[in-house]
Amino acid sequence: MVAKGSMIAPPSFNLHTNFSTLIPLYHSFLLDQFGVIHNGSQSLHGAVGCIQHLLQTNKKLAILSNTSSPSAVALGRLKQYGLREDMFVGGLVSSGEECAKYVRDMYCSRSGSFTKALWFTWQESEKQSPLEFLDCCESESGEIGIAESVSEADFILLQGSEIWRRCRDLNQQHDSRSSLIQDLNFMYNQDFSVIDLLLEEASQRGLPMVCANPDLVVTLTGGVVGNMPGQIAQRYQQMGGSVTHFGKPNPQHFISCLRNLGISSDDEKQVAGVAHVGDSLEHDVAGANAAGIDSIFVLGGIHAKDLGLSPTGSDGSGFVIVENDDDPNISDRKYITKSDLILKLNQLFADRGIQPTHVVPSLSL
């Protein structure tokens, strides 16, 4: 808490108490998914209403996501959050889609060759379909084989952080399902013991890794933190392994979004009317900065706990920003004064060496 009468240096970013004041500033918005629109299970409070309002005010929208799912698959899942595909004229650019294109070019176009991947992926579920990603990686000229051991792999395909999957068809009759899948014991425990054994052997063989999702962590339902593929990629690099990353903060993915919206990245006037909305400093804000696009940093996502704040929930939980402790707008939700928040944000941005254009609690009006 700052003592009354003390001076606070004005922030070099623009702090907003809700998204309403940002709407007139831009003609197009690139939206992150996790931590902004939804938490993987439910839409976050106010997000759907805000998106509907953006469309009513003739804003153009696109989604830029580090999901390892193909773009069409990820776009189709939006209906479970109360959204329609046609709301996003710029479609959805996913790191998984960009990764799949690379795998097709690098490993499926070799004449007469057959490459095998050491495949780290997700459990099959309503939210994850590993085979759809694998199908997207393949072309008419070839398909990807799945290695049953490190010794027979040609490269590492890092799509997910839940399991090591040793085959394409889990219904093979010659083997038991339990031997075809090994739990990495990592996503919820951050235990590297299983992963390290595989990565060390792969590093000794000089296998290249392709990472479809560079995120480090994600906030799931109930505030549970999930450990993501980006941590595994970092681990492999620390062992001396070579990693090709796809997704934010790569500026090319932001440029792909602009292209989908009919905007040339060389048109400074048009680009100035575009902002990217995301909750990760290292991926969303850093990537937007690198692409020359304004950034809107959402506080109620992955960095909420770094700031001592409550993450935005689907039920309206989260926090509100007030002028001071006597503010009449203080509600039952947790609150923070502007002065305290500015101090915390200045420290966080200085520590990370990353500065957004705008800061807002959530994607809500």
Secondary structure, 3 states (H helix, E strand, C coil): CCCCCCCCCCCCCEECCCHHHHHHHCCEEEECCECCCECCCCECCCHHHHHHHHHHCCCEEEEEECCCCCHHHHHHHHHHHCCCHHHCCCCEEEHHHHHHHHHHHHHCCCCCCCCEEEEEECCCCCCCCHHHHHHHHCECCECCEECCCHHHCCEEEECCCCEEECCCCCCCCCCCHHHHEEECCCCCCCCCHHHHHHHHHHHHHCCCEEECCCCCEEECHHHCEEECHHHHHHHHHHCCCCEEECCCCCHHHHHHHHHHCCCCCCCHHHHCCEEEEECCHHHHHHHHHHHCCEEEEECCCCCCHHHCCCCCCCCCCCEEEECCCCCCCCCCCEEEEHHHHHHHHHHHHHHHCCCCCEEECCCCC
